[in-house]
Every structure is written in structure tokens, then in C-alpha cells.
């Protein structure tokens, strides 16, 4: 039973970290985010690509919550543990996110 719960939480943290990696949360400063949004407004292709990345990140967060929720008896417990898992996912993204993005980008 405990192993199943731990496995659910670990999988949820991985999906949360993947969402943060897709969104490039760990390495993108707020000024860069503002510039990216301004470019997206001017270029429909970039806007569509950004919307797809946003939707993929939301889907990964939803998948993580869906996986973890059955292991928690109440909504309050879910909120507390999910907050901890999101913090853990940010740490994981900070450790492996740059390497994953580098591998996924086509060589220039």
C-alpha cells in the first residue's frame, strides 16, 4: 500500500517537473517572458506554438493531479501534499530541465 502511494507521488512529481520543463519555468526570467509574449502577439506562428506549449503543460499538471489524488483522503490533504509535490517538481526541473531542453532542441 505504501509503495503504491509513493509510486503515485513520484509519478506526479515527474509529470509536474515535465510541465515546468515544457514551460521553461526554471530558466526564463520575467523580462524574457514579457518579450516572448510580445513576439507571440506579433507572430501568429509563435503564438500558436506558445499556446500548444501552455496546453501541454496544463495537461501534464492535470495528469499529475489525477494520478496523485486517489492516494489522498481529503481535498485539504490533497492541497497540502500537492503543494509539496510542486515544490519538489520545481527542484527536479531546476536539476534536469536545462539538459532536457538542450536535448530536445534541434541543433543550430
C-alpha positions as CSV (number, residue, x, y, z in Angstrom):
1,X,0.0,0.0,0.0
2,X,2.7,2.5,1.0
3,X,4.7,1.6,-2.1
4,X,1.7,2.3,-4.3
5,X,1.3,5.7,-2.7
6,X,5.0,6.5,-3.0
7,X,4.9,5.4,-6.7
8,X,1.9,7.7,-7.3
9,X,3.6,10.7,-5.7
10,X,6.8,10.0,-7.6
11,X,5.0,9.8,-10.9
12,X,3.1,13.0,-10.1
13,X,6.3,14.8,-9.3
14,X,7.8,13.7,-12.6
15,X,4.8,14.9,-14.6
16,X,4.8,18.2,-12.7
17,X,8.5,18.6,-13.5
18,X,7.9,17.9,-17.1
19,X,5.2,20.6,-17.2
20,X,7.6,23.1,-15.7
21,X,10.3,22.0,-18.3
22,X,7.8,22.5,-21.2
23,X,7.0,25.9,-19.8
24,X,10.8,26.7,-19.2
25,X,9.9,28.0,-15.7
26,X,13.3,27.5,-14.1
27,X,15.5,29.4,-16.5
28,X,13.2,32.1,-18.0
29,X,13.4,35.4,-16.2
30,X,10.2,37.5,-16.1
31,X,11.6,40.1,-18.6
32,X,12.2,37.3,-21.1
33,X,8.7,36.0,-20.6
34,X,7.4,39.5,-21.4
35,X,9.5,39.7,-24.6
36,X,8.3,36.2,-25.6
37,X,4.6,37.3,-25.1
38,X,5.2,40.5,-27.2
39,X,6.8,38.4,-30.0
40,X,3.9,36.0,-29.8
41,X,1.3,38.7,-30.3
42,X,3.1,39.9,-33.5
43,X,3.7,36.4,-34.9
44,X,0.8,34.0,-35.3
45,X,3.1,31.0,-35.6
46,X,4.9,31.8,-32.4
47,X,1.5,32.4,-30.7
48,X,0.2,29.0,-31.8
49,X,3.4,27.3,-30.6
50,X,3.2,29.1,-27.3
51,X,-0.5,28.1,-26.8
52,X,0.4,24.5,-27.6
53,X,3.2,24.6,-25.0
54,X,0.8,26.1,-22.5
55,X,-1.9,23.4,-23.2
56,X,0.7,20.6,-22.9
57,X,1.9,22.0,-19.6
58,X,-1.6,22.2,-18.2
59,X,-2.3,18.7,-19.4
60,X,0.8,17.4,-17.6
61,X,-0.2,19.2,-14.4
62,X,-3.7,17.8,-14.7
63,X,-2.3,14.3,-15.3
64,X,-0.1,14.6,-12.2
65,X,-3.0,15.7,-10.0
66,X,-5.2,12.9,-11.4
67,X,-2.5,10.3,-10.6
68,X,-1.9,11.6,-7.1
69,X,-5.5,12.4,-6.0
70,X,-6.6,8.8,-5.3
71,X,-3.9,8.4,-2.7
72,X,-5.2,11.3,-0.6
73,X,-8.3,11.0,1.5
74,X,-9.5,14.7,1.6
75,X,-9.2,17.8,-0.5
76,X,-7.3,19.6,2.2
77,X,-4.7,16.8,2.3
78,X,-4.5,16.9,-1.5
79,X,-3.8,20.7,-1.4
80,X,-1.1,20.4,1.2
81,X,0.7,17.4,-0.4
82,X,0.3,18.7,-3.9
83,X,1.9,22.0,-2.9
84,X,4.9,20.0,-1.6
85,X,5.0,17.9,-4.8
86,X,5.0,21.1,-6.9
87,X,7.9,22.4,-4.9
88,X,9.7,19.1,-5.3
89,X,9.0,19.3,-9.1
90,X,10.5,22.8,-9.3
91,X,13.6,21.4,-7.7
92,X,13.7,18.5,-10.1
93,X,13.1,20.8,-13.1
94,X,16.0,23.0,-11.9
95,X,18.3,20.0,-11.8
96,X,17.3,18.3,-15.1
97,X,15.3,20.8,-17.0
98,X,18.1,22.6,-18.9
99,X,19.6,19.3,-20.0
100,X,16.2,18.0,-21.2
101,X,15.5,21.2,-23.2
102,X,19.0,21.1,-24.7
103,X,18.4,17.6,-25.9
104,X,15.0,18.3,-27.3
105,X,16.1,21.4,-29.3
106,X,17.3,20.7,-32.8
107,X,21.0,21.5,-33.4
108,X,21.5,25.0,-34.8
